[in-house]
Structure formats: C-alpha cells, structure tokens
Amino acid sequence: MIRAKYHKEETMKIKYSSLLMAVLMPLTQINASEISQTPPNAKAGECYARVVLPAEYETVEEKVLIKEASEEINILPAEYGESEEEVEIVPATKKLIPIPATYNEVTETIEVKPAVRTWKTSLKKKAHPISKTLLSAIETSGVNLKYAEPGDCYREYFVAAKYKTVSEDVLVRKEHNETTIIEPEFEMVEKSIVIKPAGKEIVEVPAEYEETEEQVLIEAEKTVWKKGQNPAQKVSGATGEIMCLVKIPAKYKTIKKRVLKMPATTKVLEVEAETKTIKVKKLLADVQVQHTTKPALFETIDKIQLESEARFDWIHANDKVDDEYKYTGHQICLTEQKAKTVEVTKIVLETAEKIEEEIVPAVKTTVPVQKLIAEAKEVKTPIEAEYKMMKKRKKLAGTQIEWKRILCQTNMNKEVIAKIQNALNEKGYTAGKADGVLGRGTRNALDKFQRENSLATGGITYETLGALQVVL
C-alpha cells in the first residue's frame, strides 16, 4: 500500500512537471535572450532564482458610444399660384422648295503610272542601281543630289596627298650652369688639448642584509556563483534555475625573506685632468663654389609636313577637272522612266442642288397654369449621440522571467518556513500546521498568495517575504 501511494505521488509529480514545462517553455524562449546568465549586483551569501513575474493589469473606466449622433428630417411641400400663359399649339415651320443641280462635261488627263527616278551606274538601260549607302556617302562628301536632273552623271576622282619640306631649329642642349670648386687653404699651429678631463671616482660600499619570515597572500578572498537547490521548486511557475553567491576565504603562505638592513653606499674621490700639445691645421680660407652660365645649343633640321590629305571627290561629268584629279572609274547617273497618262471625260457639277425655304407662322392660344412660388425643402433637426461609462481591464505589462533573490537551502531552516506558514494562515491562505516543512499545502498556499498579490511565482522571493511581513 505504501509503495502504491509512493508510485501515485511520483506519477503526479511527473505530470505536474510536464504541465509546468509546457506553460513556461514559451516564456523561456521569448525572454531567454533578455535575461543575463548570472544575477546582477549580487552579494556574498545571497541566492537567486529565475522566477515568473505575472502580468500587470489595472481597471479603467472608458466612455463607450452606444448610439451615434443623427438628424431628424422634415419635408416642407412646395407652394404654387394660379396664372395665365400663352401656349404655342402649332409651332412655326418651314416649307422647302428643291432646285435641281446643273452639270457640264470636261476632259481631264489622269496619271495612271508615276514617273520613276533611279540612280544607276550609267545611263544604259541595263545599268545597275546605286545603293542608298553610297548615295548617303556622296552627299556627305559635299555633293547635293536633290537638285539633279535626269541624265546628270557624277564621277569619282582621287586626289593624292600633298607634302612640303620646312626647316626647324631643334634644341640639342639647354642653357645650363657649370660649377667649379675652389679648395680651402690651411696653416699648421700648435694646440694644447685635454686627453682626460678632471673628474670624480666613485667607490662602492656594499649593503648589509638579515633573514626574516613573512606571510604572503597567494589567493585573495573571492565570491563565486554555485548552483543551489530551490525548496519551492515544485511551486507552479518555478524554472528550477538557482544561483547562490558563496564567499571563499583568502589563502596565505609563510616564506623566508632576506631583508635589507643597511643599503649599499658610495664614496667620491677627486681625479686631476691630463693634457697634451699637438699640431693642428688652422683654416685660412674656406672652400668656395664658382658658377658659370653656358648658353643653349640649337641645330637646324628639315622636316616633311602633310600639306593636304588624300581624298575622293565626286564631280559632275560635264565639269572640267585639273590634272591632279585621277578618275577611279566609278560614276552615278540619274535615270527616269516617264509617267503614263490617260484622258478621261468627266461630268463636272456646275451649280449645286439647293433648297429654298418658305416660313409658315406658328398657331398660339391662352391657357390657365400654376406657377411655383416656393420650392419644397428639408428641415434637419440634430439628435445628440448617447454614451455609457464601462469598466475595462487594461494590461500594463506582460508575463516576464527575472532573477529574484530567494530563500534556498543555504539560507533557510525550519524556523523560517514556520514563520511563512503562520503568515499565510493569518492572511487567510491555508498552509496547514506550522511544522517547518515545505509540503504541498504550504506550496499551494504560497503560490495562491503570490498570484493574487501580483508577485513573482516559482520561488520564495524576498518580495514575497516582505508582503507576508516575515522578518528573518
């Protein structure tokens, strides 16, 4: 029976853990990148856990439109009065009298096939036509073919390039300066020099030492983060991530040390200078530089220059040309096939058909009528909108996961748990007997208190202890 009860409790734990992970997994995925890996601004001896902060809401009143503003429309009918009016019962008309047209016969010459002009290689019937590309090239060279008449021919001539010989002075050496160095002048004289200056000699006096012992710090006091265990990790909303900041004392080592008793000193001794007489050169005149300007040098040479480039010219076949023009054998001629005409006799309208009008006057009579005095119109009366005040729950902040300082095994005992149980019971949350054991009843009461007071769930945070007024 005990084994069955234990098995049932374990099964419930697994189901509860699976359900909790399903609820917390989206929150963890959303906020994991926003939460630091270790709690910020922590002190030694404190423990922290990632806990779920519930969403925050507030109740606000909002003015809601229940009936929109509108208008009431009334129609005022139109007003009329009696009067007499002259009415046309038969309108005025026109009587049309037709006058027939007159015609006359004329003979006219009609072109049935237009004349065709074609540029060919000659005026012979079997001559080949000239391409549009060649005609464009000829016009580009300066010949205006638009005013050519049938039978006109143009021939292509070649004019060789012309050259001329010119003389030119070429610079073979630029104007420049030539430099001459004049060596310096000296004389021999005697001079007394110091080969070893007067000075001071320093003599060392050695230092004195003694042996002592000293404690040396080899590892300073420090704090490290260690994973802890959350006694409230079965509470709904717990993430299971507990971090405790633990203080590790400093480490020392005793060593033997050689301490300076009297430092090394020195004595100063005076040393006289040593001199020697030698022969040296005395400068009478320093080295000099003399500059001489040399003129530029030119040479006259003959050059062959292009006077006019070789070219191709198109000239009318009847124009005379100079001997320098060499006929290439190419020519173009404008040929024409005459148009074909026929004579046709036509009947031409001499005077057009027309119609003369004769006016027939209208017939009128007098009849009683109603005239509009005032038109119908709308009269609009505004109707105000109706509103109602309604209470709404407004979301201030969504569910979040944060590091919060909590109680864990390193800083909790039965006395603290008993205080929490008494505080929960006093506030109407049934935590059971204050026995110092964090059982299911205490966990459920703690979770309910946190949710109803908008506190972080998933651990016994110091905010929860403050809300319960529990003093450690």
Order of alpha helices (4+ residues) and beta strands (2+ residues): alpha-beta-beta-beta-beta-beta-beta-beta-alpha-beta-beta-beta-beta-beta-beta-beta-beta-beta-beta-beta-beta-beta-beta-beta-beta-beta-beta-beta-beta-beta-alpha-alpha-alpha
